[in-house]
Amino acid sequence: MHSLDLTPAEARRLQDELAPRVVEGPPLDLSKVRYVAGADVSTQGDDGFATVVVLTFPELEVVEVQGHEAPLPFPYVPGLLAFREIPPVVGALEKVETPVDAIIFDAHGLAHPRGLGLASHLGLFLDVPSVGCAKSRLVGRYEEPGPEKGDTSDLVNRGRVIGKVVRTRRNVSPVYVSVGDQIGLGSAVGLVFACCTRYRLPETTRAAHDAANRLRRGEEFGPALF
């Protein structure tokens, strides 16, 4: 990948350079997906603890968990979180042995002020479709989706649809789904829905979040715990 020894101004310029390279599409045939991964980061001071959890699809059974601890070389700057979290996430991704067909990041993709959240930033360097599924909105406007599971509305910024606001449980706060890279928005939403069972967040995110917290606390975090 590129260097991370950048100033915030240089990081923004790099985002502007990389964003046009994101590929929106093609549709993902979920019937051909065998393994889906989730990635998350837990932080403590200036250290990041990232995990990537691989699940079977559509059964959503955990088959592999990889973690990596690394210093966070970049300060916390809104809109530039990817530069802070890339080192531990890349370290965990490099350890994955399962042939993953898609990955869902607990982050934004195109739904970002410069169109390059973590899911798109890392998606450009991965050879699999990537999806951003975030818990809060970073940019854009939308109408509140209906109250039922499956209800969605467009997330729009400057006249462009940059994502979907997705209700994954009845009367529960929605999540914000956007293209990371190499996948259409409809397929990204479909994959997130397929990975949501009883909870608001997809099982990929839930498992990766739990594993990252275990790694940060120095506890076991392997597949046997899920």
Secondary structure, 3 states (H helix, E strand, C coil): CCCCCCCHHHHHHHHHHHHHHCCECCCCCHHHCCEEEEEEEEEECCEEEEEEEEEECCCCCEEEEEEEEEECCCCCCCCCHHHHHHHHHHHHHCCCCCCCCEEEECCCCCCCCCCCCHHHHHHCCCCCCEEEEECCCCCCECCCCCCCCCCEEEEEECCEEEEEEECCCCCCCCEEEEEEECECHHHHHHHHHHHCCCCCCCHHHHHHHHHHHHHHCCCCCCHHHC
